[in-house]
Amino acid sequence: MTDQKRAPRSGGRTTERQVGRGIRAHRTDPRAARQFPTEGTAALRPKERTTAPAAGVPRLKVAPPPPVTGPRVPFVALILLLVVGGVLGILVVNTKIAENAFRVEKLKETGSALDLQEQELRREIAQAQAPGNLTAQARKLGMVGGGDPAYIRLQDGKIIGIPKPGAGAPSVTSDQGR
């Protein structure tokens, strides 16, 4: 006449079993009968045998595993081959890294020298483009100052201003004076 609640250890659902009130806790249908209990703590322990084994039947025992007798020489040779191959691979990689480090250093030095050369050339271009140097170079070539220019309006082709030739004598160094 007591109510019992049992929870399996695995954390499943609880089942209520009422004893003595005529309510059956388990099914009695033979088709639904199970070979092993699945509820409560009985699910965790094996079903106990009620019959003893026959006297003439030998009991089976677990035999120890046979000793492992594999060939050790090929295995050891394989391990040594892997170790030696790995060491040689690391040596080759380190050598290539050092070689590339020298190449990078040489390229940096070459890049620095080219940067200095570029700066020198830019300085020479800036000096040649100075207004005083342009005037001197133009006089060497025989050019003279032009004065006020005349303009042409593109819509109708009208000339604004009067075009005049440049005034001044060519420089002594030009080829036109000869």
PyMOL commands that place a pseudoatom at each C-alpha (Angstrom):
pseudoatom trace, name=CA, resn=MET, resi=1, chain=A, elem=C, hetatm=0, pos=[0.000, 0.000, 0.000]
pseudoatom trace, name=CA, resn=THR, resi=2, chain=A, elem=C, hetatm=0, pos=[2.868, 2.344, -0.561]
pseudoatom trace, name=CA, resn=ASP, resi=3, chain=A, elem=C, hetatm=0, pos=[3.604, 4.478, -3.545]
pseudoatom trace, name=CA, resn=GLN, resi=4, chain=A, elem=C, hetatm=0, pos=[7.073, 4.006, -4.918]
pseudoatom trace, name=CA, resn=LYS, resi=5, chain=A, elem=C, hetatm=0, pos=[8.869, 6.213, -7.392]
pseudoatom trace, name=CA, resn=ARG, resi=6, chain=A, elem=C, hetatm=0, pos=[11.977, 4.829, -8.965]
pseudoatom trace, name=CA, resn=ALA, resi=7, chain=A, elem=C, hetatm=0, pos=[14.357, 6.728, -11.203]
pseudoatom trace, name=CA, resn=PRO, resi=8, chain=A, elem=C, hetatm=0, pos=[16.935, 4.853, -13.205]
pseudoatom trace, name=CA, resn=ARG, resi=9, chain=A, elem=C, hetatm=0, pos=[20.553, 5.839, -12.699]
pseudoatom trace, name=CA, resn=SER, resi=10, chain=A, elem=C, hetatm=0, pos=[20.840, 6.889, -16.318]
pseudoatom trace, name=CA, resn=GLY, resi=11, chain=A, elem=C, hetatm=0, pos=[18.538, 9.846, -15.724]
pseudoatom trace, name=CA, resn=GLY, resi=12, chain=A, elem=C, hetatm=0, pos=[15.482, 8.582, -17.626]
pseudoatom trace, name=CA, resn=ARG, resi=13, chain=A, elem=C, hetatm=0, pos=[11.836, 9.088, -16.769]
pseudoatom trace, name=CA, resn=THR, resi=14, chain=A, elem=C, hetatm=0, pos=[10.482, 8.020, -13.414]
pseudoatom trace, name=CA, resn=THR, resi=15, chain=A, elem=C, hetatm=0, pos=[7.794, 5.401, -13.162]
pseudoatom trace, name=CA, resn=GLU, resi=16, chain=A, elem=C, hetatm=0, pos=[5.170, 5.118, -10.499]
pseudoatom trace, name=CA, resn=ARG, resi=17, chain=A, elem=C, hetatm=0, pos=[4.428, 1.737, -9.074]
pseudoatom trace, name=CA, resn=GLN, resi=18, chain=A, elem=C, hetatm=0, pos=[1.512, 1.253, -6.837]
pseudoatom trace, name=CA, resn=VAL, resi=19, chain=A, elem=C, hetatm=0, pos=[1.685, -2.000, -4.924]
pseudoatom trace, name=CA, resn=GLY, resi=20, chain=A, elem=C, hetatm=0, pos=[-1.321, -3.700, -3.403]
pseudoatom trace, name=CA, resn=ARG, resi=21, chain=A, elem=C, hetatm=0, pos=[-4.066, -1.651, -5.053]
pseudoatom trace, name=CA, resn=GLY, resi=22, chain=A, elem=C, hetatm=0, pos=[-4.653, -3.941, -7.988]
pseudoatom trace, name=CA, resn=ILE, resi=23, chain=A, elem=C, hetatm=0, pos=[-2.805, -1.736, -10.474]
pseudoatom trace, name=CA, resn=ARG, resi=24, chain=A, elem=C, hetatm=0, pos=[-0.191, -3.684, -12.314]
pseudoatom trace, name=CA, resn=ALA, resi=25, chain=A, elem=C, hetatm=0, pos=[3.228, -2.084, -12.586]
pseudoatom trace, name=CA, resn=HIS, resi=26, chain=A, elem=C, hetatm=0, pos=[4.444, -4.170, -15.524]
pseudoatom trace, name=CA, resn=ARG, resi=27, chain=A, elem=C, hetatm=0, pos=[2.759, -5.615, -18.560]
pseudoatom trace, name=CA, resn=THR, resi=28, chain=A, elem=C, hetatm=0, pos=[1.983, -9.267, -18.471]
pseudoatom trace, name=CA, resn=ASP, resi=29, chain=A, elem=C, hetatm=0, pos=[1.513, -9.642, -22.180]
pseudoatom trace, name=CA, resn=PRO, resi=30, chain=A, elem=C, hetatm=0, pos=[4.045, -12.297, -23.342]
pseudoatom trace, name=CA, resn=ARG, resi=31, chain=A, elem=C, hetatm=0, pos=[4.626, -10.480, -26.611]
pseudoatom trace, name=CA, resn=ALA, resi=32, chain=A, elem=C, hetatm=0, pos=[5.614, -7.349, -24.737]
pseudoatom trace, name=CA, resn=ALA, resi=33, chain=A, elem=C, hetatm=0, pos=[7.858, -9.152, -22.257]
pseudoatom trace, name=CA, resn=ARG, resi=34, chain=A, elem=C, hetatm=0, pos=[11.480, -8.211, -22.526]
pseudoatom trace, name=CA, resn=GLN, resi=35, chain=A, elem=C, hetatm=0, pos=[14.512, -10.329, -21.995]
pseudoatom trace, name=CA, resn=PHE, resi=36, chain=A, elem=C, hetatm=0, pos=[16.295, -7.742, -19.826]
pseudoatom trace, name=CA, resn=PRO, resi=37, chain=A, elem=C, hetatm=0, pos=[14.785, -5.340, -17.313]
pseudoatom trace, name=CA, resn=THR, resi=38, chain=A, elem=C, hetatm=0, pos=[14.818, -1.722, -18.475]
pseudoatom trace, name=CA, resn=GLU, resi=39, chain=A, elem=C, hetatm=0, pos=[13.563, 0.139, -15.433]
pseudoatom trace, name=CA, resn=GLY, resi=40, chain=A, elem=C, hetatm=0, pos=[15.253, 1.200, -12.235]
pseudoatom trace, name=CA, resn=THR, resi=41, chain=A, elem=C, hetatm=0, pos=[18.471, -0.181, -10.881]
pseudoatom trace, name=CA, resn=ALA, resi=42, chain=A, elem=C, hetatm=0, pos=[17.664, -3.636, -12.214]
pseudoatom trace, name=CA, resn=ALA, resi=43, chain=A, elem=C, hetatm=0, pos=[18.511, -2.368, -15.693]
pseudoatom trace, name=CA, resn=LEU, resi=44, chain=A, elem=C, hetatm=0, pos=[22.102, -1.905, -14.641]
pseudoatom trace, name=CA, resn=ARG, resi=45, chain=A, elem=C, hetatm=0, pos=[22.787, -5.367, -13.297]
pseudoatom trace, name=CA, resn=PRO, resi=46, chain=A, elem=C, hetatm=0, pos=[22.619, -8.551, -15.329]
pseudoatom trace, name=CA, resn=LYS, resi=47, chain=A, elem=C, hetatm=0, pos=[19.875, -11.086, -14.804]
pseudoatom trace, name=CA, resn=GLU, resi=48, chain=A, elem=C, hetatm=0, pos=[20.990, -13.765, -12.379]
pseudoatom trace, name=CA, resn=ARG, resi=49, chain=A, elem=C, hetatm=0, pos=[21.039, -17.370, -13.545]
pseudoatom trace, name=CA, resn=THR, resi=50, chain=A, elem=C, hetatm=0, pos=[18.842, -19.757, -11.687]
pseudoatom trace, name=CA, resn=THR, resi=51, chain=A, elem=C, hetatm=0, pos=[20.274, -22.949, -13.126]
pseudoatom trace, name=CA, resn=ALA, resi=52, chain=A, elem=C, hetatm=0, pos=[23.802, -24.220, -12.624]
pseudoatom trace, name=CA, resn=PRO, resi=53, chain=A, elem=C, hetatm=0, pos=[25.782, -25.271, -15.687]
pseudoatom trace, name=CA, resn=ALA, resi=54, chain=A, elem=C, hetatm=0, pos=[25.907, -28.966, -16.509]
pseudoatom trace, name=CA, resn=ALA, resi=55, chain=A, elem=C, hetatm=0, pos=[28.661, -30.943, -14.841]
pseudoatom trace, name=CA, resn=GLY, resi=56, chain=A, elem=C, hetatm=0, pos=[30.055, -32.406, -18.060]
pseudoatom trace, name=CA, resn=VAL, resi=57, chain=A, elem=C, hetatm=0, pos=[30.266, -29.093, -19.942]
pseudoatom trace, name=CA, resn=PRO, resi=58, chain=A, elem=C, hetatm=0, pos=[33.581, -27.299, -19.440]
pseudoatom trace, name=CA, resn=ARG, resi=59, chain=A, elem=C, hetatm=0, pos=[33.394, -23.630, -18.454]
pseudoatom trace, name=CA, resn=LEU, resi=60, chain=A, elem=C, hetatm=0, pos=[34.812, -21.153, -20.916]
pseudoatom trace, name=CA, resn=LYS, resi=61, chain=A, elem=C, hetatm=0, pos=[37.540, -18.876, -19.622]
pseudoatom trace, name=CA, resn=VAL, resi=62, chain=A, elem=C, hetatm=0, pos=[39.162, -15.833, -21.155]
pseudoatom trace, name=CA, resn=ALA, resi=63, chain=A, elem=C, hetatm=0, pos=[42.596, -16.756, -22.398]
pseudoatom trace, name=CA, resn=PRO, resi=64, chain=A, elem=C, hetatm=0, pos=[45.425, -14.224, -22.342]
pseudoatom trace, name=CA, resn=PRO, resi=65, chain=A, elem=C, hetatm=0, pos=[46.244, -12.740, -25.732]
pseudoatom trace, name=CA, resn=PRO, resi=66, chain=A, elem=C, hetatm=0, pos=[49.078, -14.366, -27.643]
pseudoatom trace, name=CA, resn=PRO, resi=67, chain=A, elem=C, hetatm=0, pos=[52.394, -12.538, -27.343]
pseudoatom trace, name=CA, resn=VAL, resi=68, chain=A, elem=C, hetatm=0, pos=[53.092, -10.009, -30.082]
pseudoatom trace, name=CA, resn=THR, resi=69, chain=A, elem=C, hetatm=0, pos=[56.077, -11.173, -32.058]
pseudoatom trace, name=CA, resn=GLY, resi=70, chain=A, elem=C, hetatm=0, pos=[56.235, -8.806, -35.010]
pseudoatom trace, name=CA, resn=PRO, resi=71, chain=A, elem=C, hetatm=0, pos=[59.427, -8.171, -36.909]
pseudoatom trace, name=CA, resn=ARG, resi=72, chain=A, elem=C, hetatm=0, pos=[61.207, -5.323, -35.141]
pseudoatom trace, name=CA, resn=VAL, resi=73, chain=A, elem=C, hetatm=0, pos=[63.993, -4.691, -37.648]
pseudoatom trace, name=CA, resn=PRO, resi=74, chain=A, elem=C, hetatm=0, pos=[61.787, -3.235, -40.444]
pseudoatom trace, name=CA, resn=PHE, resi=75, chain=A, elem=C, hetatm=0, pos=[59.917, -1.076, -37.942]
pseudoatom trace, name=CA, resn=VAL, resi=76, chain=A, elem=C, hetatm=0, pos=[63.122, 0.298, -36.427]
pseudoatom trace, name=CA, resn=ALA, resi=77, chain=A, elem=C, hetatm=0, pos=[64.548, 0.875, -39.920]
pseudoatom trace, name=CA, resn=LEU, resi=78, chain=A, elem=C, hetatm=0, pos=[61.414, 2.778, -40.919]
pseudoatom trace, name=CA, resn=ILE, resi=79, chain=A, elem=C, hetatm=0, pos=[61.585, 4.977, -37.818]
pseudoatom trace, name=CA, resn=LEU, resi=80, chain=A, elem=C, hetatm=0, pos=[65.290, 5.692, -38.391]
pseudoatom trace, name=CA, resn=LEU, resi=81, chain=A, elem=C, hetatm=0, pos=[64.604, 6.517, -42.042]
pseudoatom trace, name=CA, resn=LEU, resi=82, chain=A, elem=C, hetatm=0, pos=[61.859, 8.959, -41.029]
pseudoatom trace, name=CA, resn=VAL, resi=83, chain=A, elem=C, hetatm=0, pos=[64.076, 10.631, -38.422]
pseudoatom trace, name=CA, resn=VAL, resi=84, chain=A, elem=C, hetatm=0, pos=[67.059, 10.972, -40.771]
pseudoatom trace, name=CA, resn=GLY, resi=85, chain=A, elem=C, hetatm=0, pos=[64.803, 12.226, -43.576]
pseudoatom trace, name=CA, resn=GLY, resi=86, chain=A, elem=C, hetatm=0, pos=[63.269, 14.812, -41.268]
pseudoatom trace, name=CA, resn=VAL, resi=87, chain=A, elem=C, hetatm=0, pos=[66.656, 16.060, -40.081]
pseudoatom trace, name=CA, resn=LEU, resi=88, chain=A, elem=C, hetatm=0, pos=[67.948, 16.325, -43.652]
pseudoatom trace, name=CA, resn=GLY, resi=89, chain=A, elem=C, hetatm=0, pos=[64.760, 18.128, -44.706]
pseudoatom trace, name=CA, resn=ILE, resi=90, chain=A, elem=C, hetatm=0, pos=[65.168, 20.660, -41.909]
pseudoatom trace, name=CA, resn=LEU, resi=91, chain=A, elem=C, hetatm=0, pos=[68.814, 21.155, -42.879]
pseudoatom trace, name=CA, resn=VAL, resi=92, chain=A, elem=C, hetatm=0, pos=[67.884, 21.859, -46.513]
pseudoatom trace, name=CA, resn=VAL, resi=93, chain=A, elem=C, hetatm=0, pos=[65.138, 24.285, -45.500]
pseudoatom trace, name=CA, resn=ASN, resi=94, chain=A, elem=C, hetatm=0, pos=[67.483, 26.179, -43.141]
pseudoatom trace, name=CA, resn=THR, resi=95, chain=A, elem=C, hetatm=0, pos=[70.143, 26.395, -45.859]
pseudoatom trace, name=CA, resn=LYS, resi=96, chain=A, elem=C, hetatm=0, pos=[67.644, 27.848, -48.342]
pseudoatom trace, name=CA, resn=ILE, resi=97, chain=A, elem=C, hetatm=0, pos=[66.433, 30.349, -45.760]
pseudoatom trace, name=CA, resn=ALA, resi=98, chain=A, elem=C, hetatm=0, pos=[70.002, 31.539, -45.104]
pseudoatom trace, name=CA, resn=GLU, resi=99, chain=A, elem=C, hetatm=0, pos=[70.688, 31.767, -48.853]
pseudoatom trace, name=CA, resn=ASN, resi=100, chain=A, elem=C, hetatm=0, pos=[67.552, 33.850, -49.367]
pseudoatom trace, name=CA, resn=ALA, resi=101, chain=A, elem=C, hetatm=0, pos=[68.518, 36.112, -46.447]
pseudoatom trace, name=CA, resn=PHE, resi=102, chain=A, elem=C, hetatm=0, pos=[71.821, 36.941, -48.199]
pseudoatom trace, name=CA, resn=ARG, resi=103, chain=A, elem=C, hetatm=0, pos=[69.981, 37.583, -51.463]
pseudoatom trace, name=CA, resn=VAL, resi=104, chain=A, elem=C, hetatm=0, pos=[67.513, 39.897, -49.711]
pseudoatom trace, name=CA, resn=GLU, resi=105, chain=A, elem=C, hetatm=0, pos=[70.360, 41.838, -48.092]
pseudoatom trace, name=CA, resn=LYS, resi=106, chain=A, elem=C, hetatm=0, pos=[72.080, 42.301, -51.467]
pseudoatom trace, name=CA, resn=LEU, resi=107, chain=A, elem=C, hetatm=0, pos=[68.824, 43.477, -53.065]
pseudoatom trace, name=CA, resn=LYS, resi=108, chain=A, elem=C, hetatm=0, pos=[68.296, 45.984, -50.248]
pseudoatom trace, name=CA, resn=GLU, resi=109, chain=A, elem=C, hetatm=0, pos=[71.768, 47.432, -50.849]
pseudoatom trace, name=CA, resn=THR, resi=110, chain=A, elem=C, hetatm=0, pos=[71.083, 47.677, -54.594]
pseudoatom trace, name=CA, resn=GLY, resi=111, chain=A, elem=C, hetatm=0, pos=[67.727, 49.344, -53.877]
pseudoatom trace, name=CA, resn=SER, resi=112, chain=A, elem=C, hetatm=0, pos=[69.414, 51.901, -51.614]
pseudoatom trace, name=CA, resn=ALA, resi=113, chain=A, elem=C, hetatm=0, pos=[71.975, 52.742, -54.311]
pseudoatom trace, name=CA, resn=LEU, resi=114, chain=A, elem=C, hetatm=0, pos=[69.205, 53.148, -56.902]
pseudoatom trace, name=CA, resn=ASP, resi=115, chain=A, elem=C, hetatm=0, pos=[67.248, 55.415, -54.529]
pseudoatom trace, name=CA, resn=LEU, resi=116, chain=A, elem=C, hetatm=0, pos=[70.298, 57.691, -54.178]
pseudoatom trace, name=CA, resn=GLN, resi=117, chain=A, elem=C, hetatm=0, pos=[70.757, 57.752, -57.957]
pseudoatom trace, name=CA, resn=GLU, resi=118, chain=A, elem=C, hetatm=0, pos=[67.079, 58.651, -58.447]
pseudoatom trace, name=CA, resn=GLN, resi=119, chain=A, elem=C, hetatm=0, pos=[67.353, 61.510, -55.935]
pseudoatom trace, name=CA, resn=GLU, resi=120, chain=A, elem=C, hetatm=0, pos=[70.433, 62.867, -57.754]
pseudoatom trace, name=CA, resn=LEU, resi=121, chain=A, elem=C, hetatm=0, pos=[68.645, 62.751, -61.121]
pseudoatom trace, name=CA, resn=ARG, resi=122, chain=A, elem=C, hetatm=0, pos=[65.571, 64.484, -59.707]
pseudoatom trace, name=CA, resn=ARG, resi=123, chain=A, elem=C, hetatm=0, pos=[67.796, 67.221, -58.272]
pseudoatom trace, name=CA, resn=GLU, resi=124, chain=A, elem=C, hetatm=0, pos=[69.453, 67.728, -61.686]
pseudoatom trace, name=CA, resn=ILE, resi=125, chain=A, elem=C, hetatm=0, pos=[66.039, 67.937, -63.401]
pseudoatom trace, name=CA, resn=ALA, resi=126, chain=A, elem=C, hetatm=0, pos=[64.797, 70.493, -60.864]
pseudoatom trace, name=CA, resn=GLN, resi=127, chain=A, elem=C, hetatm=0, pos=[67.964, 72.563, -61.352]
pseudoatom trace, name=CA, resn=ALA, resi=128, chain=A, elem=C, hetatm=0, pos=[67.622, 72.463, -65.165]
pseudoatom trace, name=CA, resn=GLN, resi=129, chain=A, elem=C, hetatm=0, pos=[63.957, 73.582, -64.920]
pseudoatom trace, name=CA, resn=ALA, resi=130, chain=A, elem=C, hetatm=0, pos=[64.785, 76.695, -62.900]
pseudoatom trace, name=CA, resn=PRO, resi=131, chain=A, elem=C, hetatm=0, pos=[63.704, 79.897, -64.753]
pseudoatom trace, name=CA, resn=GLY, resi=132, chain=A, elem=C, hetatm=0, pos=[67.232, 81.330, -64.919]
pseudoatom trace, name=CA, resn=ASN, resi=133, chain=A, elem=C, hetatm=0, pos=[68.620, 78.152, -66.466]
pseudoatom trace, name=CA, resn=LEU, resi=134, chain=A, elem=C, hetatm=0, pos=[65.768, 77.925, -68.987]
pseudoatom trace, name=CA, resn=THR, resi=135, chain=A, elem=C, hetatm=0, pos=[66.485, 81.487, -70.191]
pseudoatom trace, name=CA, resn=ALA, resi=136, chain=A, elem=C, hetatm=0, pos=[70.197, 80.732, -70.534]
pseudoatom trace, name=CA, resn=GLN, resi=137, chain=A, elem=C, hetatm=0, pos=[69.533, 77.529, -72.458]
pseudoatom trace, name=CA, resn=ALA, resi=138, chain=A, elem=C, hetatm=0, pos=[67.070, 79.330, -74.749]
pseudoatom trace, name=CA, resn=ARG, resi=139, chain=A, elem=C, hetatm=0, pos=[69.674, 82.058, -75.535]
pseudoatom trace, name=CA, resn=LYS, resi=140, chain=A, elem=C, hetatm=0, pos=[72.237, 79.328, -76.328]
pseudoatom trace, name=CA, resn=LEU, resi=141, chain=A, elem=C, hetatm=0, pos=[69.804, 77.946, -78.877]
pseudoatom trace, name=CA, resn=GLY, resi=142, chain=A, elem=C, hetatm=0, pos=[69.336, 81.380, -80.457]
pseudoatom trace, name=CA, resn=MET, resi=143, chain=A, elem=C, hetatm=0, pos=[65.905, 82.177, -79.070]
pseudoatom trace, name=CA, resn=VAL, resi=144, chain=A, elem=C, hetatm=0, pos=[64.834, 85.672, -78.144]
pseudoatom trace, name=CA, resn=GLY, resi=145, chain=A, elem=C, hetatm=0, pos=[62.056, 87.111, -75.959]
pseudoatom trace, name=CA, resn=GLY, resi=146, chain=A, elem=C, hetatm=0, pos=[58.668, 87.373, -77.685]
pseudoatom trace, name=CA, resn=GLY, resi=147, chain=A, elem=C, hetatm=0, pos=[56.854, 90.367, -76.165]
pseudoatom trace, name=CA, resn=ASP, resi=148, chain=A, elem=C, hetatm=0, pos=[53.039, 90.519, -76.025]
pseudoatom trace, name=CA, resn=PRO, resi=149, chain=A, elem=C, hetatm=0, pos=[51.367, 87.640, -77.888]
pseudoatom trace, name=CA, resn=ALA, resi=150, chain=A, elem=C, hetatm=0, pos=[48.326, 87.747, -80.164]
pseudoatom trace, name=CA, resn=TYR, resi=151, chain=A, elem=C, hetatm=0, pos=[45.330, 85.439, -79.601]
pseudoatom trace, name=CA, resn=ILE, resi=152, chain=A, elem=C, hetatm=0, pos=[43.009, 83.622, -81.997]
pseudoatom trace, name=CA, resn=ARG, resi=153, chain=A, elem=C, hetatm=0, pos=[39.380, 83.158, -80.990]
pseudoatom trace, name=CA, resn=LEU, resi=154, chain=A, elem=C, hetatm=0, pos=[38.413, 79.621, -82.025]
pseudoatom trace, name=CA, resn=GLN, resi=155, chain=A, elem=C, hetatm=0, pos=[34.665, 80.171, -82.519]
pseudoatom trace, name=CA, resn=ASP, resi=156, chain=A, elem=C, hetatm=0, pos=[35.011, 82.530, -85.443]
pseudoatom trace, name=CA, resn=GLY, resi=157, chain=A, elem=C, hetatm=0, pos=[38.797, 82.564, -86.134]
pseudoatom trace, name=CA, resn=LYS, resi=158, chain=A, elem=C, hetatm=0, pos=[39.206, 86.302, -85.321]
pseudoatom trace, name=CA, resn=ILE, resi=159, chain=A, elem=C, hetatm=0, pos=[42.734, 87.408, -84.314]
pseudoatom trace, name=CA, resn=ILE, resi=160, chain=A, elem=C, hetatm=0, pos=[42.864, 89.527, -81.171]
pseudoatom trace, name=CA, resn=GLY, resi=161, chain=A, elem=C, hetatm=0, pos=[45.992, 91.646, -80.893]
pseudoatom trace, name=CA, resn=ILE, resi=162, chain=A, elem=C, hetatm=0, pos=[48.761, 92.241, -83.398]
pseudoatom trace, name=CA, resn=PRO, resi=163, chain=A, elem=C, hetatm=0, pos=[51.388, 89.523, -83.768]
pseudoatom trace, name=CA, resn=LYS, resi=164, chain=A, elem=C, hetatm=0, pos=[54.953, 90.872, -83.744]
pseudoatom trace, name=CA, resn=PRO, resi=165, chain=A, elem=C, hetatm=0, pos=[58.212, 89.026, -84.224]
pseudoatom trace, name=CA, resn=GLY, resi=166, chain=A, elem=C, hetatm=0, pos=[60.494, 88.619, -81.236]
pseudoatom trace, name=CA, resn=ALA, resi=167, chain=A, elem=C, hetatm=0, pos=[62.816, 91.506, -80.608]
pseudoatom trace, name=CA, resn=GLY, resi=168, chain=A, elem=C, hetatm=0, pos=[66.415, 91.160, -79.706]
pseudoatom trace, name=CA, resn=ALA, resi=169, chain=A, elem=C, hetatm=0, pos=[69.658, 89.988, -81.155]
pseudoatom trace, name=CA, resn=PRO, resi=170, chain=A, elem=C, hetatm=0, pos=[70.472, 86.284, -81.170]
pseudoatom trace, name=CA, resn=SER, resi=171, chain=A, elem=C, hetatm=0, pos=[73.129, 85.227, -78.721]
pseudoatom trace, name=CA, resn=VAL, resi=172, chain=A, elem=C, hetatm=0, pos=[76.721, 84.963, -79.781]
pseudoatom trace, name=CA, resn=THR, resi=173, chain=A, elem=C, hetatm=0, pos=[76.808, 81.221, -79.099]
pseudoatom trace, name=CA, resn=SER, resi=174, chain=A, elem=C, hetatm=0, pos=[73.970, 80.310, -81.445]
pseudoatom trace, name=CA, resn=ASP, resi=175, chain=A, elem=C, hetatm=0, pos=[74.545, 78.793, -84.863]
pseudoatom trace, name=CA, resn=GLN, resi=176, chain=A, elem=C, hetatm=0, pos=[72.400, 81.455, -86.599]
pseudoatom trace, name=CA, resn=GLY, resi=177, chain=A, elem=C, hetatm=0, pos=[74.913, 84.214, -86.017]
pseudoatom trace, name=CA, resn=ARG, resi=178, chain=A, elem=C, hetatm=0, pos=[77.593, 82.658, -88.197]
for i in range(1, 178): cmd.bond("trace and resi %d" % i, "trace and resi %d" % (i + 1))
show_as sticks, trace
zoom trace
